[in-house]
Amino acid sequence: RPDAHVRQRVVEDADPYGLNGVLHSPFSLGVLMMNERDNHTGRHAPRPETVRPRPDQAARRRAEQEDAERARAQRRRRRRLRRRVYRVLLGVLAVVFVLSAAMLARGALKGDGLKGSWALEEGTVYEFDGKGGGTLRLPMGSHAFSYTIEDNVVTLDFADESLNDASYSFLLGKDALTLDTNTGTVYWLKREGR
């Protein structure tokens, strides 16, 4: 009978665990279901391993990262310290330069720096005595003058009224004297007798 075959198939489809209509306890049904699941998923087959670092590798990697960060921080501290040292040295050099320039200017302002004979050209010589007096020697004669120094400016006051008094900004070197009229004329003199 064709009907019996269909009925048999329906019973098999409705009862996939082969209980054939026999009612079992819920516990035995659960065990059967677990066995069926294990057969389909291959529970007893080895599972693929996920690549996870071992605890010792993770700790080692963390320690390496911490060491690298510490080294970077130390390099940054060294760089900052080096910059501070350079700034301090630059400041000290600037102070030394300013003080030495002030001392040179102070010595020149006292008049001691101008003491001596300074040759301009072809027989023109300025002689400063270091005490506020001097002589201008020219090929045609000598002229006495007195001088004062104020704010790096020397003012010559000639005793002979026929000569014009003069003021010069000056810069004093070891064996050179520069006189600037501040009108575009600059004279370079060399120390005589050295």
C-alpha positions in Angstrom: 0.0 0.0 0.0 1.4 3.3 -0.9 -0.2 5.0 2.0 1.7 2.8 4.5 5.0 3.8 3.0 4.2 7.5 3.3 3.1 7.1 6.9 6.3 5.2 7.7 8.4 8.1 6.2 6.4 10.7 8.1 7.0 8.9 11.4 10.8 8.7 10.6 10.9 12.4 9.8 9.0 13.3 12.9 11.2 11.0 15.0 14.8 11.7 13.8 16.3 10.0 16.9 14.7 6.7 16.2 12.5 6.5 19.2 9.7 5.0 17.1 7.1 6.8 19.1 8.4 5.5 22.5 8.4 8.3 25.0 11.6 8.6 26.9 12.5 10.7 29.9 13.7 14.3 29.2 17.1 13.3 30.4 17.5 10.5 27.9 16.2 12.7 25.1 18.9 15.4 26.0 21.7 12.8 26.0 20.6 11.6 22.6 20.5 15.2 21.3 24.0 15.9 22.6 25.3 12.8 20.9 23.7 13.8 17.7 25.2 17.3 17.9 28.7 15.9 18.6 28.5 13.6 15.6 27.6 16.5 13.3 30.1 19.1 14.6 33.0 16.8 15.0 33.4 17.7 18.7 36.0 14.9 19.2 38.0 16.2 16.2 40.9 18.4 17.2 40.0 22.1 17.0 42.1 24.5 15.1 44.3 26.5 17.4 44.0 30.2 17.5 47.3 32.1 17.4 47.6 33.6 20.8 50.9 34.6 22.3 51.9 32.5 25.2 51.8 34.3 28.6 55.6 34.4 28.7 55.8 35.8 25.1 53.2 38.5 26.0 55.1 39.5 29.1 58.3 39.6 27.2 56.8 41.8 24.5 55.3 44.1 27.1 58.6 44.3 28.8 60.4 45.1 25.5 57.8 47.9 24.8 58.3 49.3 28.3 62.1 49.2 27.8 61.8 51.0 24.5 59.5 53.7 26.0 61.9 54.1 28.9 64.8 54.5 26.4 62.9 57.1 24.4 62.0 59.0 27.5 65.7 59.0 28.6 66.8 60.2 25.1 64.2 63.1 25.4 65.5 64.0 28.8 69.1 64.0 27.5 68.1 66.2 24.6 66.4 68.7 26.9 69.3 68.8 29.2 71.7 69.3 26.3 69.6 72.2 25.1 69.6 73.7 28.6 73.3 73.4 28.8 73.7 75.1 25.4 71.4 77.9 26.4 73.3 78.5 29.6 76.7 78.4 27.8 75.4 80.8 25.2 74.1 83.1 27.9 77.5 83.0 29.7 79.3 83.7 26.5 77.0 86.7 25.8 77.6 88.0 29.4 81.4 87.6 29.0 81.3 89.4 25.6 79.2 92.3 27.0 81.5 92.6 30.1 84.7 92.6 28.0 83.2 95.2 25.6 82.2 97.3 28.6 85.7 97.0 30.1 87.3 98.0 26.8 85.0 100.9 26.5 85.6 101.9 30.1 89.3 101.8 29.5 88.9 104.0 26.4 86.6 106.3 28.2 89.2 106.9 30.9 91.5 108.1 28.2 94.2 105.5 28.8 93.4 103.7 25.6 94.0 106.7 23.5 97.4 107.4 25.0 100.1 107.3 22.4 100.8 108.4 18.8 98.3 107.5 16.0 99.4 108.0 12.4 96.8 108.8 9.8 98.7 109.3 6.5 101.7 111.0 5.1 102.9 112.9 8.2 99.5 113.4 9.9 99.8 112.1 13.5 97.6 112.5 16.5 99.4 112.3 19.9 97.3 111.8 23.0 98.9 112.1 26.4 96.2 110.0 28.2 95.4 113.0 30.5 93.2 115.1 28.3 95.9 116.8 26.2 97.5 116.2 22.9 99.1 117.4 19.7 98.2 117.2 16.0 101.3 117.0 13.9 101.0 117.9 10.3 103.7 118.3 7.6 103.4 122.1 7.9 103.4 122.3 11.8 102.0 121.1 15.1 98.8 122.2 16.8 98.0 121.6 20.5 94.6 120.5 21.6 92.7 119.3 24.7 90.2 116.4 24.5 87.4 114.9 26.4 85.8 111.6 26.1 82.1 111.0 26.7 79.9 108.0 25.6 82.6 106.8 23.2 82.9 110.2 21.6 86.1 112.1 21.7 85.9 115.9 21.3 89.0 117.8 20.3 89.3 121.5 21.3 92.2 123.1 19.4 94.1 125.9 21.2 94.6 127.6 17.8 91.2 129.3 17.1 91.9 129.2 13.3 91.3 125.4 13.4 87.8 124.0 13.8 87.1 121.8 16.8 86.1 118.3 16.0 84.1 115.4 17.6 84.5 111.8 16.5 82.9 108.5 17.5 85.8 106.2 18.0 86.5 102.5 18.1 89.7 101.4 19.7 91.5 98.2 18.7 94.9 96.8 19.8 96.9 98.8 17.3 94.1 100.6 15.4 91.9 103.6 16.1 88.9 104.4 14.0 87.5 107.9 14.1 84.0 108.5 12.6 82.8 112.1 11.9 79.2 110.8 11.8 78.8 112.6 8.5 80.1 109.8 6.3 83.9 110.4 6.8 85.8 107.7 8.6 89.5 107.8 9.5 91.6 104.7 10.2 94.8 105.4 12.3 97.6 103.0 13.2 99.5 103.2 16.5 103.1 104.4 16.0 106.1 103.0 17.8 105.0 99.3 17.9 
